[in-house]
Amino acid sequence: MNYLEHKLQAECIKWFKYQYPHFAGLIFHIPNERKQSPQAGARAKAIGTLAGVADVFLSTPNETYHGCYFEFKASTKNKQTENQKTFEKNVISVGYDYVLISDFDTFRKYVNNYLLIRQTLLK
Protein backbone atom coordinates (compact mmCIF):
# COMPACT_ATOMS: atom_id res chain seq x y z
CA MET A 1 0.00 0.00 0.00
CA ASN A 2 1.45 3.33 -0.97
CA TYR A 3 1.38 6.46 1.19
CA LEU A 4 -1.63 8.05 -0.54
CA GLU A 5 -3.71 4.90 -0.24
CA HIS A 6 -2.73 4.57 3.41
CA LYS A 7 -3.73 8.18 4.07
CA LEU A 8 -7.08 7.76 2.25
CA GLN A 9 -7.91 4.51 4.00
CA ALA A 10 -7.00 5.93 7.42
CA GLU A 11 -9.21 8.99 6.81
CA CYS A 12 -12.14 6.79 5.78
CA ILE A 13 -11.82 4.44 8.76
CA LYS A 14 -11.48 7.34 11.20
CA TRP A 15 -14.65 8.94 9.81
CA PHE A 16 -16.52 5.63 9.87
CA LYS A 17 -15.67 4.95 13.51
CA TYR A 18 -16.72 8.48 14.48
CA GLN A 19 -19.91 8.46 12.38
CA TYR A 20 -20.97 4.89 13.23
CA PRO A 21 -19.44 3.99 16.60
CA HIS A 22 -21.90 1.11 17.08
CA PHE A 23 -20.44 -0.53 13.93
CA ALA A 24 -16.79 0.36 14.70
CA GLY A 25 -15.94 -3.24 15.60
CA LEU A 26 -17.38 -4.51 12.32
CA ILE A 27 -15.07 -2.76 9.88
CA PHE A 28 -11.46 -3.83 9.60
CA HIS A 29 -8.35 -3.82 7.46
CA ILE A 30 -7.12 -7.07 5.92
CA PRO A 31 -3.30 -6.97 6.11
CA ASN A 32 -2.45 -8.53 2.79
CA GLU A 33 0.04 -6.12 1.28
CA ARG A 34 3.26 -6.93 3.14
CA LYS A 35 6.52 -7.53 1.35
CA GLN A 36 8.09 -10.63 2.84
CA SER A 37 10.59 -13.37 2.26
CA PRO A 38 9.54 -16.40 0.20
CA GLN A 39 9.50 -18.49 3.39
CA ALA A 40 7.25 -16.04 5.22
CA GLY A 41 5.04 -15.82 2.12
CA ALA A 42 4.70 -19.62 2.05
CA ARG A 43 3.76 -19.68 5.76
CA ALA A 44 1.18 -16.92 5.22
CA LYS A 45 -0.31 -18.76 2.24
CA ALA A 46 -0.49 -21.98 4.28
CA ILE A 47 -2.69 -20.27 6.88
CA GLY A 48 -5.03 -18.70 4.34
CA THR A 49 -3.50 -15.51 3.00
CA LEU A 50 -4.92 -14.98 -0.47
CA ALA A 51 -3.57 -12.65 -3.14
CA GLY A 52 -6.10 -10.07 -4.30
CA VAL A 53 -8.22 -9.84 -1.15
CA ALA A 54 -9.64 -6.34 -0.67
CA ASP A 55 -8.18 -3.85 1.81
CA VAL A 56 -11.14 -3.46 4.17
CA PHE A 57 -14.24 -5.49 5.06
CA LEU A 58 -17.49 -4.14 6.54
CA SER A 59 -19.02 -7.20 8.17
CA THR A 60 -22.61 -6.13 8.53
CA PRO A 61 -25.37 -7.08 6.10
CA ASN A 62 -28.04 -4.90 4.58
CA GLU A 63 -31.14 -5.72 2.56
CA THR A 64 -29.05 -6.57 -0.50
CA TYR A 65 -25.61 -7.78 0.62
CA HIS A 66 -24.03 -9.96 3.32
CA GLY A 67 -21.26 -7.37 3.80
CA CYS A 68 -18.98 -5.16 1.75
CA TYR A 69 -15.35 -5.27 0.67
CA PHE A 70 -13.52 -2.01 -0.07
CA GLU A 71 -10.48 -1.79 -2.30
CA PHE A 72 -8.65 1.53 -1.93
CA LYS A 73 -6.94 3.04 -4.95
CA ALA A 74 -5.65 6.55 -4.22
CA SER A 75 -5.92 7.48 -7.87
CA THR A 76 -8.18 6.42 -10.69
CA LYS A 77 -4.92 5.71 -12.54
CA ASN A 78 -4.22 2.85 -10.12
CA LYS A 79 -5.82 -0.30 -11.48
CA GLN A 80 -6.85 -3.56 -9.89
CA THR A 81 -4.57 -6.53 -10.29
CA GLU A 82 -5.91 -9.67 -11.94
CA ASN A 83 -6.07 -11.30 -8.48
CA GLN A 84 -8.15 -8.38 -7.19
CA LYS A 85 -10.53 -8.66 -10.14
CA THR A 86 -10.93 -12.37 -9.48
CA PHE A 87 -11.58 -11.76 -5.78
CA GLU A 88 -14.18 -9.10 -6.65
CA LYS A 89 -15.98 -11.46 -9.02
CA ASN A 90 -15.92 -14.29 -6.49
CA VAL A 91 -17.34 -12.31 -3.54
CA ILE A 92 -20.03 -10.66 -5.65
CA SER A 93 -21.12 -14.09 -6.89
CA VAL A 94 -21.90 -15.18 -3.32
CA GLY A 95 -23.78 -12.08 -2.17
CA TYR A 96 -21.19 -9.55 -1.01
CA ASP A 97 -20.61 -6.10 -2.41
CA TYR A 98 -17.22 -4.83 -3.55
CA VAL A 99 -16.41 -1.16 -4.04
CA LEU A 100 -13.37 0.61 -5.44
CA ILE A 101 -12.64 3.74 -3.41
CA SER A 102 -10.43 6.49 -4.81
CA ASP A 103 -11.59 9.40 -2.64
CA PHE A 104 -13.15 10.09 0.75
CA ASP A 105 -16.45 11.42 -0.61
CA THR A 106 -17.13 8.22 -2.54
CA PHE A 107 -16.54 6.18 0.63
CA ARG A 108 -18.75 8.46 2.75
CA LYS A 109 -21.65 8.41 0.29
CA TYR A 110 -21.43 4.67 -0.27
CA VAL A 111 -21.32 3.81 3.46
CA ASN A 112 -24.18 6.15 4.32
CA ASN A 113 -26.33 4.57 1.60
CA TYR A 114 -25.28 1.02 2.50
CA LEU A 115 -26.14 1.50 6.18
CA LEU A 116 -29.39 3.34 5.34
CA ILE A 117 -30.48 0.21 3.47
CA ARG A 118 -29.46 -1.81 6.53
CA GLN A 119 -31.60 0.36 8.82
CA THR A 120 -34.56 -0.18 6.49
CA LEU A 121 -34.05 -3.91 6.90
CA LEU A 122 -34.20 -3.65 10.70
CA LYS A 123 -37.51 -1.75 10.82
N, C-alpha and C positions, 0 to 999 in steps of 0.2 A: 504494500500500500504506500503510495507516495504521500508527500506532505500535504498537498491540497486535498486529497481524498480523506486523509486522517482528520484534517481540520473540519471539513464538511460533515463527516460522519459524527465527530465529537459534538459539533453544534446541533445537529439533528437530535442526537440522543439526549443532550442536556435539555433541549426544549421539550422533548417528549416526556422526560421524567418530571419536569416542572408542570407541564400542561396536564398530564395524566398520571399523577402519583399513584393512583390505585392500580395502574397497569405497569408500573416501573419495573417490577420483577418479572415481567413477561416479555420484555424486549432485551435482546442480548446480541453481542458480537460473536461471530464464529471465527476463531483465530486460525486461519487457513493460509495465511500469506507469508509465513516465515521462510526465510532462506536457511537451509540446514544441510548438514552433511548427508551423503547417500545413506549412511547407516541410520541416522536419526529419521530421515525420510521413510526408510523401510519400516522402522518401528512405528512411526505415526500412521502409515498406511495399514499396518497390521491391526491397529486398534480402531480403524474406521475413518481416518482422514481421507477425504475425497476431493480430488482436484475439481475446481469449478463451483464449489458450494458458495452461495451468496454470503455477503459480509455480515448481514444482520437478519435476525428472525424475530417477528412479532408473533408470539404464540398464543393468540386469542382469536377465536373464530368470529365471523359475522354471518349474516344471512346467506352469503354467497360462498365464502371461503373458510377453510379450516384454520388458516393463518396466512401470514405474508412474509415473503423473503424480499430483502432489499439489497440490491447491488449498487454500490456507490462508484460513480465515475465522475471525477471532478470536472471533466470537460466532455462536451459532446463529441470531441475528437477521439477520446478514449473509447475503444470498442471492446465488447465482450470477447473472451477467448472461446474457442470451440467447446471446451469443457464447460464453461459458464452457460453457453447456449444449450448444451445438452441437459445440464442441471435444470435450467429454466423450463425446458420442454417437459422434463420428467415430473417436476413438482406441480406444474399446471395440470398435467394429465391425471393427477390424483387429488385435485381439489384445493390446491394452494394457489395463492396469487404470488406474482413475482414482479417487482417494479425496479426499473433503472432510475437512479436518482443522481442528477447532475447539479442540483442547486437546492438550497434550503426551502424555498417557496414550494417547489414541487413536492418535497417530503411533507411539509406542513399541510398542504391542501389534501394530499392523498390520505394521510393519517386521519385528519379530521373527518373526511368522508367515510373512510373505512370504519372508524369507530362510531360514526353516526348510524351507519347501517347496523352495526352490532347493537346499539342501544334500541333500535327499532325491533330487533329480534327479541330482546328481553322484555318488551312491554306486553 
